[in-house]
Amino acid sequence: MNSIKIAVLTGLVGLFASQALAEDAMGKMTMMKGGEVTAIMPDGHMGTMMPDAKMGAEMMKMAKPIKHCMMMMTDAKGKAYMIDTSTKKAQAECEKMAM
């Protein structure tokens, strides 16, 4: 009987700990893997995929290299916006945030 109580208690502690760790990890940016494609929708949700070689080659024909740091943000309602980082001051802020 005591072993069942301990197992249930351990399971509950593990459940709450995993949720706390997941919330802590939210908002941390990671680098994209080679060949990975990320889509950002106007409502703020994102998706990623790893296309096969043929699809990747087709997408690369449409792609343009990023020349400077870029910033995106969402408003209180979740709509996504791209921030103009063309000035030197905005570039410095963008690079500082990306470090």
VMD Tcl script that builds the backbone (N, CA, C; Angstrom):
set m [mol new atoms 297]
animate dup $m
set s [atomselect $m all]
$s set {name element resname resid chain x y z} {
  {N N MET 1 A 0.822 -1.198 0.000}
  {CA C MET 1 A 0.000 0.000 0.000}
  {C C MET 1 A 0.860 1.253 0.000}
  {N N ASN 2 A 1.895 1.258 0.848}
  {CA C ASN 2 A 2.791 2.421 0.895}
  {C C ASN 2 A 3.539 2.612 -0.420}
  {N N SER 3 A 3.897 1.504 -1.071}
  {CA C SER 3 A 4.618 1.606 -2.343}
  {C C SER 3 A 3.740 2.232 -3.429}
  {N N ILE 4 A 2.437 1.972 -3.389}
  {CA C ILE 4 A 1.511 2.570 -4.364}
  {C C ILE 4 A 1.406 4.066 -4.125}
  {N N LYS 5 A 1.311 4.477 -2.864}
  {CA C LYS 5 A 1.247 5.902 -2.529}
  {C C LYS 5 A 2.518 6.624 -2.978}
  {N N ILE 6 A 3.657 5.991 -2.758}
  {CA C ILE 6 A 4.937 6.592 -3.152}
  {C C ILE 6 A 5.017 6.703 -4.671}
  {N N ALA 7 A 4.561 5.688 -5.377}
  {CA C ALA 7 A 4.586 5.720 -6.841}
  {C C ALA 7 A 3.680 6.817 -7.388}
  {N N VAL 8 A 2.484 6.959 -6.812}
  {CA C VAL 8 A 1.558 7.999 -7.251}
  {C C VAL 8 A 2.134 9.377 -6.955}
  {N N LEU 9 A 2.678 9.552 -5.753}
  {CA C LEU 9 A 3.280 10.826 -5.376}
  {C C LEU 9 A 4.458 11.177 -6.283}
  {N N THR 10 A 5.289 10.199 -6.589}
  {CA C THR 10 A 6.428 10.415 -7.488}
  {C C THR 10 A 5.949 10.808 -8.881}
  {N N GLY 11 A 4.894 10.148 -9.342}
  {CA C GLY 11 A 4.329 10.481 -10.655}
  {C C GLY 11 A 3.797 11.898 -10.705}
  {N N LEU 12 A 3.089 12.328 -9.665}
  {CA C LEU 12 A 2.565 13.702 -9.617}
  {C C LEU 12 A 3.684 14.728 -9.574}
  {N N VAL 13 A 4.707 14.479 -8.779}
  {CA C VAL 13 A 5.851 15.399 -8.717}
  {C C VAL 13 A 6.519 15.483 -10.080}
  {N N GLY 14 A 6.680 14.353 -10.747}
  {CA C GLY 14 A 7.279 14.338 -12.083}
  {C C GLY 14 A 6.449 15.103 -13.096}
  {N N LEU 15 A 5.131 14.970 -13.006}
  {CA C LEU 15 A 4.233 15.680 -13.915}
  {C C LEU 15 A 4.362 17.190 -13.751}
  {N N PHE 16 A 4.329 17.659 -12.510}
  {CA C PHE 16 A 4.433 19.095 -12.265}
  {C C PHE 16 A 5.824 19.629 -12.619}
  {N N ALA 17 A 6.849 18.849 -12.358}
  {CA C ALA 17 A 8.214 19.279 -12.686}
  {C C ALA 17 A 8.401 19.392 -14.197}
  {N N SER 18 A 7.822 18.458 -14.959}
  {CA C SER 18 A 7.975 18.513 -16.419}
  {C C SER 18 A 7.270 19.730 -16.996}
  {N N GLN 19 A 6.113 20.112 -16.428}
  {CA C GLN 19 A 5.415 21.304 -16.897}
  {C C GLN 19 A 6.209 22.558 -16.576}
  {N N ALA 20 A 6.812 22.614 -15.406}
  {CA C ALA 20 A 7.612 23.781 -15.022}
  {C C ALA 20 A 8.824 23.913 -15.934}
  {N N LEU 21 A 9.452 22.807 -16.263}
  {CA C LEU 21 A 10.612 22.859 -17.156}
  {C C LEU 21 A 10.210 23.250 -18.562}
  {N N ALA 22 A 9.051 22.797 -19.023}
  {CA C ALA 22 A 8.578 23.147 -20.363}
  {C C ALA 22 A 8.283 24.633 -20.446}
  {N N GLU 23 A 7.669 25.209 -19.415}
  {CA C GLU 23 A 7.387 26.645 -19.411}
  {C C GLU 23 A 8.666 27.455 -19.393}
  {N N ASP 24 A 9.692 26.957 -18.698}
  {CA C ASP 24 A 10.977 27.650 -18.629}
  {C C ASP 24 A 11.659 27.668 -19.988}
  {N N ALA 25 A 11.450 26.624 -20.789}
  {CA C ALA 25 A 12.105 26.523 -22.095}
  {C C ALA 25 A 11.410 27.368 -23.158}
  {N N MET 26 A 10.173 27.792 -22.924}
  {CA C MET 26 A 9.444 28.579 -23.919}
  {C C MET 26 A 10.137 29.913 -24.148}
  {N N GLY 27 A 10.182 30.341 -25.394}
  {CA C GLY 27 A 10.753 31.639 -25.712}
  {C C GLY 27 A 12.234 31.604 -26.020}
  {N N LYS 28 A 12.892 30.479 -25.838}
  {CA C LYS 28 A 14.317 30.394 -26.148}
  {C C LYS 28 A 14.472 30.050 -27.616}
  {N N MET 29 A 15.285 30.817 -28.298}
  {CA C MET 29 A 15.491 30.593 -29.724}
  {C C MET 29 A 16.597 29.561 -29.929}
  {N N THR 30 A 16.447 28.772 -30.952}
  {CA C THR 30 A 17.475 27.809 -31.328}
  {C C THR 30 A 17.812 28.035 -32.795}
  {N N MET 31 A 18.985 27.595 -33.172}
  {CA C MET 31 A 19.388 27.726 -34.569}
  {C C MET 31 A 18.678 26.672 -35.404}
  {N N MET 32 A 18.430 27.034 -36.647}
  {CA C MET 32 A 17.825 26.080 -37.570}
  {C C MET 32 A 18.870 25.077 -38.020}
  {N N LYS 33 A 18.419 23.887 -38.297}
  {CA C LYS 33 A 19.305 22.859 -38.840}
  {C C LYS 33 A 19.469 23.094 -40.339}
  {N N GLY 34 A 20.537 22.607 -40.913}
  {CA C GLY 34 A 20.755 22.727 -42.340}
  {C C GLY 34 A 19.624 22.088 -43.125}
  {N N GLY 35 A 19.046 22.816 -44.049}
  {CA C GLY 35 A 17.961 22.306 -44.874}
  {C C GLY 35 A 16.583 22.470 -44.274}
  {N N GLU 36 A 16.490 22.945 -43.029}
  {CA C GLU 36 A 15.194 23.109 -42.372}
  {C C GLU 36 A 14.479 24.353 -42.904}
  {N N VAL 37 A 13.161 24.277 -43.043}
  {CA C VAL 37 A 12.334 25.388 -43.508}
  {C C VAL 37 A 11.391 25.775 -42.373}
  {N N THR 38 A 11.322 27.078 -42.061}
  {CA C THR 38 A 10.421 27.579 -41.028}
  {C C THR 38 A 9.416 28.530 -41.661}
  {N N ALA 39 A 8.151 28.367 -41.350}
  {CA C ALA 39 A 7.098 29.251 -41.835}
  {C C ALA 39 A 6.518 30.002 -40.641}
  {N N ILE 40 A 6.340 31.327 -40.787}
  {CA C ILE 40 A 5.734 32.149 -39.744}
  {C C ILE 40 A 4.450 32.727 -40.317}
  {N N MET 41 A 3.337 32.430 -39.688}
  {CA C MET 41 A 2.031 32.871 -40.160}
  {C C MET 41 A 1.659 34.213 -39.539}
  {N N PRO 42 A 0.782 34.990 -40.196}
  {CA C PRO 42 A 0.372 36.289 -39.657}
  {C C PRO 42 A -0.250 36.221 -38.266}
  {N N ASP 43 A -0.852 35.093 -37.913}
  {CA C ASP 43 A -1.445 34.993 -36.579}
  {C C ASP 43 A -0.428 34.587 -35.516}
  {N N GLY 44 A 0.860 34.494 -35.908}
  {CA C GLY 44 A 1.933 34.242 -34.951}
  {C C GLY 44 A 2.362 32.796 -34.802}
  {N N HIS 45 A 1.589 31.833 -35.328}
  {CA C HIS 45 A 2.041 30.455 -35.156}
  {C C HIS 45 A 3.102 30.117 -36.203}
  {N N MET 46 A 3.941 29.168 -35.846}
  {CA C MET 46 A 5.066 28.798 -36.701}
  {C C MET 46 A 5.029 27.300 -36.980}
  {N N GLY 47 A 5.681 26.931 -38.049}
  {CA C GLY 47 A 5.827 25.526 -38.385}
  {C C GLY 47 A 7.170 25.292 -39.041}
  {N N THR 48 A 7.703 24.109 -38.887}
  {CA C THR 48 A 8.979 23.768 -39.514}
  {C C THR 48 A 8.835 22.442 -40.257}
  {N N MET 49 A 9.695 22.257 -41.226}
  {CA C MET 49 A 9.724 20.993 -41.959}
  {C C MET 49 A 11.127 20.760 -42.501}
  {N N MET 50 A 11.430 19.523 -42.770}
  {CA C MET 50 A 12.676 19.139 -43.413}
  {C C MET 50 A 12.296 18.573 -44.784}
  {N N PRO 51 A 12.361 19.408 -45.838}
  {CA C PRO 51 A 11.968 18.916 -47.162}
  {C C PRO 51 A 12.977 17.911 -47.705}
  {N N ASP 52 A 12.497 17.075 -48.634}
  {CA C ASP 52 A 13.416 16.147 -49.291}
  {C C ASP 52 A 14.317 16.950 -50.237}
  {N N ALA 53 A 15.301 16.312 -50.821}
  {CA C ALA 53 A 16.291 16.997 -51.656}
  {C C ALA 53 A 15.647 17.737 -52.831}
  {N N LYS 54 A 14.678 17.110 -53.502}
  {CA C LYS 54 A 14.037 17.730 -54.658}
  {C C LYS 54 A 13.260 18.974 -54.247}
  {N N MET 55 A 12.448 18.865 -53.195}
  {CA C MET 55 A 11.662 20.009 -52.728}
  {C C MET 55 A 12.595 21.116 -52.210}
  {N N GLY 56 A 13.660 20.736 -51.523}
  {CA C GLY 56 A 14.630 21.711 -51.020}
  {C C GLY 56 A 15.288 22.489 -52.152}
  {N N ALA 57 A 15.610 21.803 -53.233}
  {CA C ALA 57 A 16.225 22.457 -54.390}
  {C C ALA 57 A 15.254 23.446 -55.033}
  {N N GLU 58 A 13.988 23.067 -55.128}
  {CA C GLU 58 A 12.966 23.968 -55.685}
  {C C GLU 58 A 12.784 25.210 -54.808}
  {N N MET 59 A 12.750 25.005 -53.487}
  {CA C MET 59 A 12.599 26.141 -52.576}
  {C C MET 59 A 13.816 27.062 -52.622}
  {N N MET 60 A 14.994 26.479 -52.787}
  {CA C MET 60 A 16.220 27.274 -52.821}
  {C C MET 60 A 16.236 28.214 -54.024}
  {N N LYS 61 A 15.547 27.854 -55.102}
  {CA C LYS 61 A 15.472 28.731 -56.275}
  {C C LYS 61 A 14.718 30.018 -55.943}
  {N N MET 62 A 13.780 29.953 -54.999}
  {CA C MET 62 A 13.001 31.126 -54.596}
  {C C MET 62 A 13.648 31.888 -53.440}
  {N N ALA 63 A 14.627 31.296 -52.798}
  {CA C ALA 63 A 15.208 31.862 -51.573}
  {C C ALA 63 A 16.200 32.988 -51.856}
  {N N LYS 64 A 16.260 33.917 -50.913}
  {CA C LYS 64 A 17.244 35.001 -50.938}
  {C C LYS 64 A 17.968 34.988 -49.605}
  {N N PRO 65 A 19.284 35.220 -49.607}
  {CA C PRO 65 A 20.016 35.195 -48.335}
  {C C PRO 65 A 19.625 36.382 -47.442}
  {N N ILE 66 A 19.657 36.166 -46.135}
  {CA C ILE 66 A 19.398 37.237 -45.176}
  {C C ILE 66 A 20.681 38.047 -45.054}
  {N N LYS 67 A 20.578 39.357 -45.257}
  {CA C LYS 67 A 21.761 40.210 -45.256}
  {C C LYS 67 A 22.040 40.844 -43.904}
  {N N HIS 68 A 21.035 40.896 -43.025}
  {CA C HIS 68 A 21.232 41.508 -41.717}
  {C C HIS 68 A 20.291 40.867 -40.709}
  {N N CYS 69 A 20.468 41.213 -39.449}
  {CA C CYS 69 A 19.637 40.695 -38.368}
  {C C CYS 69 A 18.181 41.102 -38.600}
  {N N MET 70 A 17.245 40.186 -38.375}
  {CA C MET 70 A 15.822 40.471 -38.554}
  {C C MET 70 A 15.089 40.223 -37.240}
  {N N MET 71 A 14.048 41.015 -36.981}
  {CA C MET 71 A 13.268 40.866 -35.755}
  {C C MET 71 A 11.787 40.702 -36.098}
  {N N MET 72 A 11.131 39.832 -35.365}
  {CA C MET 72 A 9.689 39.631 -35.480}
  {C C MET 72 A 9.116 39.752 -34.075}
  {N N MET 73 A 7.863 40.165 -33.979}
  {CA C MET 73 A 7.190 40.208 -32.683}
  {C C MET 73 A 5.705 39.973 -32.874}
  {N N THR 74 A 5.025 39.657 -31.788}
  {CA C THR 74 A 3.579 39.504 -31.826}
  {C C THR 74 A 2.942 40.519 -30.889}
  {N N ASP 75 A 1.735 40.970 -31.240}
  {CA C ASP 75 A 1.026 41.905 -30.364}
  {C C ASP 75 A 0.228 41.116 -29.329}
  {N N ALA 76 A -0.535 41.822 -28.513}
  {CA C ALA 76 A -1.299 41.180 -27.443}
  {C C ALA 76 A -2.314 40.172 -27.973}
  {N N LYS 77 A -2.786 40.362 -29.203}
  {CA C LYS 77 A -3.753 39.445 -29.793}
  {C C LYS 77 A -3.084 38.276 -30.522}
  {N N GLY 78 A -1.740 38.301 -30.638}
  {CA C GLY 78 A -1.013 37.213 -31.270}
  {C C GLY 78 A -0.668 37.432 -32.722}
  {N N LYS 79 A -1.030 38.597 -33.305}
  {CA C LYS 79 A -0.702 38.867 -34.705}
  {C C LYS 79 A 0.804 39.132 -34.822}
  {N N ALA 80 A 1.434 38.557 -35.838}
  {CA C ALA 80 A 2.882 38.685 -36.029}
  {C C ALA 80 A 3.226 39.924 -36.842}
  {N N TYR 81 A 4.346 40.553 -36.471}
  {CA C TYR 81 A 4.851 41.729 -37.164}
  {C C TYR 81 A 6.345 41.572 -37.406}
  {N N MET 82 A 6.832 42.123 -38.506}
  {CA C MET 82 A 8.265 42.166 -38.789}
  {C C MET 82 A 8.737 43.583 -38.490}
  {N N ILE 83 A 9.803 43.712 -37.728}
  {CA C ILE 83 A 10.327 45.014 -37.321}
  {C C ILE 83 A 11.356 45.482 -38.332}
  {N N ASP 84 A 11.273 46.755 -38.713}
  {CA C ASP 84 A 12.239 47.343 -39.645}
  {C C ASP 84 A 13.574 47.517 -38.927}
  {N N THR 85 A 14.580 46.763 -39.351}
  {CA C THR 85 A 15.906 46.836 -38.725}
  {C C THR 85 A 16.939 47.407 -39.691}
  {N N SER 86 A 16.496 48.332 -40.553}
  {CA C SER 86 A 17.413 48.858 -41.567}
  {C C SER 86 A 18.349 49.943 -41.029}
  {N N THR 87 A 18.053 50.547 -39.884}
  {CA C THR 87 A 18.940 51.588 -39.336}
  {C C THR 87 A 20.045 50.941 -38.509}
  {N N LYS 88 A 21.136 51.663 -38.321}
  {CA C LYS 88 A 22.261 51.136 -37.537}
  {C C LYS 88 A 21.857 50.874 -36.092}
  {N N LYS 89 A 21.026 51.769 -35.517}
  {CA C LYS 89 A 20.579 51.602 -34.136}
  {C C LYS 89 A 19.738 50.332 -33.994}
  {N N ALA 90 A 18.822 50.113 -34.936}
  {CA C ALA 90 A 17.977 48.926 -34.898}
  {C C ALA 90 A 18.818 47.664 -35.103}
  {N N GLN 91 A 19.813 47.738 -35.975}
  {CA C GLN 91 A 20.698 46.593 -36.193}
  {C C GLN 91 A 21.447 46.241 -34.916}
  {N N ALA 92 A 21.954 47.276 -34.211}
  {CA C ALA 92 A 22.691 47.043 -32.968}
  {C C ALA 92 A 21.786 46.373 -31.928}
  {N N GLU 93 A 20.539 46.841 -31.802}
  {CA C GLU 93 A 19.594 46.242 -30.854}
  {C C GLU 93 A 19.281 44.804 -31.235}
  {N N CYS 94 A 19.098 44.571 -32.504}
  {CA C CYS 94 A 18.783 43.236 -32.997}
  {C C CYS 94 A 19.937 42.268 -32.699}
  {N N GLU 95 A 21.136 42.686 -32.997}
  {CA C GLU 95 A 22.314 41.835 -32.759}
  {C C GLU 95 A 22.532 41.598 -31.269}
  {N N LYS 96 A 22.266 42.619 -30.444}
  {CA C LYS 96 A 22.409 42.480 -28.995}
  {C C LYS 96 A 21.403 41.447 -28.474}
  {N N MET 97 A 20.182 41.506 -28.985}
  {CA C MET 97 A 19.145 40.567 -28.554}
  {C C MET 97 A 19.485 39.140 -29.001}
  {N N ALA 98 A 20.096 38.981 -30.153}
  {CA C ALA 98 A 20.407 37.646 -30.688}
  {C C ALA 98 A 21.582 36.981 -30.004}
  {N N MET 99 A 22.316 37.713 -29.212}
  {CA C MET 99 A 23.478 37.120 -28.524}
  {C C MET 99 A 23.073 36.284 -27.345}
}
mol reanalyze $m
mol bondsrecalc $m
mol representation Tube
mol addrep $m
